[in-house]
């Protein structure tokens, strides 16, 4: 499988709502193949072009429109494509994405939604078909700059998000509330209303993401030491949480990462963005 990935920092005016923009291309050949996406602490808006993108829904294959949203995952998700698939993704903080799009929050892991943003698709198709990814990204950024200018910033959620990201998800809820200058009750109510999830839910995903990325980059990492560093009660706590989100233990994941690094043509793909950061 041929694969390319690029990530782009958002303009300053979008940095409180969007983590990054990214472009991804993969050529799976003429036969349909699947790729597994692991959870992280972000929501993604996905525009796709070319080979189509499907997922299993209630036991049958469902073709996904462009765009669709990948919300916060609490388990791996599998997507299917064939031939050449190109993607433009917008990685959003989960407590800002629904306000940005003016959509009701929810817990849908893969969300199909009707929205004026779909009107970007024809122009983006033209740019992608002509190989002009830069113009496609400019077009998307302009849309989101305009959308961002129309909504008020919730300073409480912004401060909470900054604190959670700096602590990589290891900060207790009461300390997040203190950083946001709010009571725990007020923060939790506003956070859940904006994202569909609790502070604890999102913090857990952020912390899992740190473990997952560390084990991918450094498979030899001592797991007990990592548990201590990232604020888990002990190694068993880390292992339970890791298995809950990934479906496998950290030790098995590290072995798989180590083996993948040794294979020149491995189909284990790691990168810093897109569909949940790590794909298998």
C-alpha positions in Angstrom: 0.0 0.0 0.0 1.3 3.4 -1.0 0.7 6.1 1.5 1.4 9.9 2.0 0.4 12.2 4.8 0.9 15.9 5.5 -0.2 18.1 8.4 -0.8 21.8 8.5 -1.0 24.2 11.4 -4.2 26.3 11.4 -4.2 30.1 11.2 -3.9 31.8 14.6 -7.6 32.8 14.6 -8.5 29.1 14.5 -6.1 27.7 17.0 -8.6 27.7 19.8 -11.0 25.5 17.9 -8.9 23.4 15.4 -5.8 21.4 16.2 -4.7 21.0 12.5 -5.7 20.5 8.9 -4.3 17.5 7.1 -4.1 15.8 3.7 -3.7 12.1 3.3 -3.5 9.8 0.2 -3.4 6.1 -0.1 -3.5 3.6 -2.9 -5.0 0.3 -1.8 -5.1 -1.3 -5.3 -8.1 -2.7 -7.1 -9.3 -4.9 -4.2 -11.1 -3.4 -1.3 -9.0 -3.2 1.9 -9.6 -2.1 5.4 -7.7 0.1 7.8 -8.2 0.3 11.5 -8.3 3.7 13.2 -7.4 3.9 16.9 -9.1 6.5 19.3 -7.6 9.8 20.3 -8.8 13.0 21.9 -10.1 14.8 18.8 -13.1 14.9 16.4 -12.3 14.8 12.7 -14.3 16.3 9.8 -13.4 14.1 6.7 -13.6 15.1 3.1 -12.7 12.3 0.8 -12.1 11.9 -2.9 -11.5 9.0 -5.3 -12.0 5.4 -4.2 -14.8 6.0 -1.7 -14.9 5.3 2.0 -17.1 2.7 3.8 -17.6 1.3 7.2 -19.6 -1.5 8.8 -22.9 -0.4 10.2 -25.2 -2.9 11.9 -23.5 -5.8 10.1 -23.6 -4.3 6.5 -21.2 -2.1 4.6 -22.2 1.6 4.5 -20.8 4.0 2.0 -19.9 7.3 3.7 -20.7 10.6 2.1 -18.2 13.5 1.9 -17.9 15.1 4.3 -18.6 12.9 7.4 -17.4 13.2 11.0 -15.4 10.8 13.1 -16.3 11.7 16.7 -14.5 10.6 19.8 -13.9 6.8 19.5 -14.0 4.6 22.5 -12.8 1.6 20.5 -11.0 1.0 17.2 -13.0 1.7 14.0 -12.5 0.1 10.6 -12.9 1.8 7.3 -12.7 0.3 3.8 -11.6 1.7 0.5 -10.0 0.6 -2.8 -7.9 2.2 -5.5 -6.7 5.7 -4.7 -8.3 7.5 -1.8 -7.4 11.1 -0.9 -8.6 12.9 2.2 -8.7 16.4 3.6 -9.3 16.3 7.3 -10.0 19.0 9.9 -9.0 17.9 13.4 -11.1 19.7 16.0 -11.1 19.9 19.7 -14.2 18.0 20.8 -15.6 20.8 22.9 -15.6 23.2 20.0 -16.5 21.2 16.9 -20.3 21.2 17.4 -20.5 24.9 18.2 -18.3 25.6 15.1 -20.7 23.7 12.8 -23.8 24.8 14.8 -24.8 21.1 15.2 -26.3 19.4 18.3 -23.6 17.6 20.2 -23.7 13.8 20.3 -21.7 10.6 20.9 -21.8 9.3 17.3 -18.5 7.6 16.6 -19.1 8.0 12.8 -21.5 10.8 12.1 -23.3 11.5 8.8 -24.7 15.0 8.9 -26.5 17.4 6.5 -24.7 20.8 6.6 -23.8 23.7 4.3 -20.2 22.6 4.5 -21.0 19.9 2.0 -21.2 22.7 -0.6 -17.3 22.8 -0.6 -17.1 19.3 -2.1 -17.4 20.3 -5.9 -14.6 22.9 -5.6 -12.4 20.6 -3.6 -13.0 17.8 -6.1 -11.7 20.1 -8.8 -8.6 21.1 -6.8 -7.8 17.5 -5.9 -8.3 16.1 -9.4 -5.8 18.8 -10.7 -3.3 17.9 -8.0 -3.6 21.3 -6.3 -3.8 20.3 -2.7 -2.6 23.7 -1.4 -5.6 25.5 -3.0 -8.0 22.9 -1.6 -6.6 23.5 1.9 -6.8 27.3 1.4 -10.5 26.9 0.4 -11.2 24.8 3.5 -9.4 27.2 5.8 -11.3 30.2 4.5 -14.6 28.4 5.2 -13.6 27.7 8.8 -12.2 31.2 9.4 -15.6 32.6 8.3 -17.4 30.0 10.5 -15.2 30.8 13.5 -15.9 34.6 13.1 -19.6 33.9 13.6 -19.4 32.2 17.0 -18.4 33.5 20.4 -15.5 31.9 22.3 -16.4 30.1 25.5 -13.5 31.2 27.6 -14.2 28.6 30.3 -14.0 25.7 27.8 -11.0 27.2 26.1 -9.1 27.4 29.4 -10.2 23.9 30.4 -9.0 22.6 27.1 -5.6 24.3 27.4 -5.1 22.8 30.8 -6.2 19.3 29.8 -3.9 19.3 26.7 -0.9 20.6 28.7 -1.4 17.8 31.3 -1.9 15.2 28.5 -5.2 14.2 30.1 -3.7 13.4 33.5 -5.2 16.4 35.4 -8.1 15.6 37.8 -11.4 17.2 37.0 -11.3 19.5 40.0 -7.9 21.0 38.9 -9.3 21.4 35.3 -12.2 23.3 36.8 -9.8 25.5 38.9 -7.8 26.3 35.7 -11.0 27.3 34.0 -12.1 29.4 37.0 -15.3 27.4 37.3 -16.9 25.0 39.7 -16.7 21.4 38.8 -20.4 21.2 38.3 -20.5 24.2 36.0 -17.6 23.0 33.9 -19.0 19.5 33.6 -22.4 20.8 32.5 -20.9 23.1 29.9 -18.4 20.7 28.7 -20.9 17.9 28.2 -23.3 20.2 26.5 -20.6 21.3 24.0 -18.9 18.0 23.3 -21.4 15.3 24.3 -18.8 13.9 26.7 -17.5 14.5 30.2 -14.1 16.0 31.1 -13.1 12.6 32.4 -14.1 10.9 29.1 -11.9 13.2 27.0 -9.1 13.2 29.5 -9.0 9.4 29.4 -8.7 9.5 25.6 -6.0 12.1 25.7 -4.0 10.0 28.1 -4.5 6.9 26.1 -3.2 8.8 23.0 0.0 9.6 24.9 0.6 6.0 25.8 -0.2 4.8 22.3 2.1 7.3 20.6 5.0 6.6 23.1 4.8 2.9 22.5 4.7 3.3 18.8 7.8 5.6 18.8 9.6 3.7 21.5 8.3 0.2 21.8 10.9 -0.7 24.4 9.4 1.8 26.9 8.9 0.5 30.4 5.2 0.3 30.8 5.3 0.6 34.6 7.4 3.7 34.3 5.0 5.1 31.7 2.0 4.5 34.0 3.7 6.5 36.8 4.7 9.3 34.4 1.2 9.7 33.0 -0.6 9.6 36.3 -2.2 6.1 36.2 -2.7 4.4 39.5 -0.4 1.6 38.4 0.6 -0.6 35.4 -2.6 -2.6 35.7 -4.7 0.6 35.5 -2.8 1.6 32.4 -3.2 -1.8 30.8 -7.0 -1.9 31.5 -7.5 1.6 30.0 -5.3 0.8 27.0 -7.2 -2.4 26.2 -10.5 -0.7 26.6 -9.7 1.8 23.9 -7.5 -0.3 21.6 -8.7 -3.8 22.0 -5.3 -5.1 22.9 -2.7 -4.8 25.7 0.1 -2.3 25.7 2.6 -5.1 25.6 1.1 -6.7 22.5 0.8 -3.3 20.9 4.5 -2.5 21.6 5.5 -5.9 20.1 3.5 -5.2 17.0 5.0 -1.7 16.7 8.5 -3.2 17.1 7.9 -5.8 14.4 6.4 -3.2 12.0 9.4 -1.1 12.3 11.6 -4.0 11.2 9.5 -4.5 8.0 10.4 -2.2 5.1 7.0 -2.7 3.4 4.8 -2.9 6.5 1.2 -2.0 6.2 1.3 -0.6 9.7 1.1 3.1 9.2 1.9 5.7 11.8 1.7 9.5 11.4 0.9 12.6 13.4 -2.6 13.2 12.1 -5.6 11.9 10.4 -8.4 9.5 11.4 -7.1 9.2 14.9 -3.4 9.4 14.5 -2.5 5.7 14.2 -3.8 3.4 11.5 -3.2 -0.3 11.1 
